[in-house]
Amino acid sequence: MNIHSLGEGWILQEQRLYEKLTKRLNDLEKLPRLKENKSIESHLEENGVSRRDFMKWATAITAMLALPGSFTPLVAKAAKLSDRLPIIWLHMAECTGCSESLLRTDAPTIDSLIFDYISLEYHETLMAAAGWQAEGNLENAIETYKGQYILMVEGGIPSGNSAHYLTIGGHGHTGEYSAKKASKNAAAIFAIGTCSSYGGVQAAIPNPTGAVALSKITDKPVINVPGCPPSEKNIVGTLLHYILYGTLPALDAYNRPKWAYAKRVHDLCERRGHFDAGEFVEEFGDEGAKKGYCLYKVGCKGPYTFNNCSKNKFNSHMSWPIQAGHGCIGCSEPDFWDTMGPFEEPVANRLYNTVFKGLGADATADKIGVGLLTVTGIGIAAHAAISKFKNPKDGEE
């Protein structure tokens, strides 16, 4: 096959995908709006967001979802149709940090405004209802939108004989009961944050409440959006991907969307050049720290963590932990409270109690390899160790 025919094949595939997504959105457009009194455009305008800003945001989301730039109008339309699909958001054993990450900003972002606009049928933090009325809202939403709603769950779920550690409402239902019931008739299920994705701090050893991931208490597919907390763009992007495609995105070995979690923090890190040059922070506050050197030797877990934090950042997209001077703690990985700690020490200092049950993280997000205890883990440790004795800048005038 020559380059010309290969290029034609790509163009044809792109056209087919564009037509498929257009049909999906046209079908959604026929569904009744759940908010008749307001459109997303008017909602954004009321909050000072111009159409130009909205389209710039749509362009960024299009790139983040690894779609061609020509698909930007489709992403914009998907956002406008976000009120066609009702959302039920359940809180389990958690700190509400994931909701706070999405909604608490110094100035509302387009992501948070869109989430504020969509039809949230149940969200304990945001809704005005309480007590029996709140429980009635949840029951009505599950029944009214059976098979249509998107279920988002935040928090680990105490299970089995320990399920009573999370008891909600006047009926005394356990979190496990509510999550199972809501999962049964959901069109799509998202586990928001590391607690819901893997169990989180609640599931850390010795896990007295028997907390487990959402995927452990339902037999339906669950899309994990981990992070402590996850980026608001990863939450909204996952929602828009489902609106666009109507199917699950390409997932890695831990059911995370590849468009957000395919690469390691180490691969995308702004300090990666210092790692390659053997320039490391030896202790917090030293000269290397002032110069922005690599944080591996003071515990950064970037080489073992899959996430796009360096792209999305936090605090109104201004900074992120590594930029601020503290290493990644691996919060988007399973059991990170147990496997990544202590957070200020390198993983290589304790090879047999590490990520992926000691099998290493020199792997793609699809397949777990055996690199940490062999080539890569030892290589990273050796690379960091040798820099202590041989500084690449030695000998310079």
Secondary structure, DSSP 8 states (H G I E B T S, - for coil): --HHHHHHHHHHHHHHHHHHHHHHHHHHHTS--S-TT--HHHHHHHTT--HHHHHHHHHHHHHHTT--GGGHHHHHHHHHTGGGS-EEEEE-BS-SHHHHHHH--SS--HHHHHHHHS-EEEETTT-S--HHHHHHHHHHHHHHTTTT-EEEEESBEE-GGGGGGSEETTTTEEHHHHHHHHHHT-SEEEEESHHHHH-GGGGSTT-TT-EE-GGGS-SS--EEE--SS--HHHHHHHHHHHHHHSS---B-TTS-BHHHHSSBHHHH-TTHHHHHTT-B-SSTTSHHHHTT-B-GGGT--GGG-B--HHHH-BTTTTB-HHHHT-----TTSTTHHHHS-STTS-GGGGTTS-GGGGT-S-S-SSS--S-TTSHHHHHHHHHHHHTTT--TTTT--
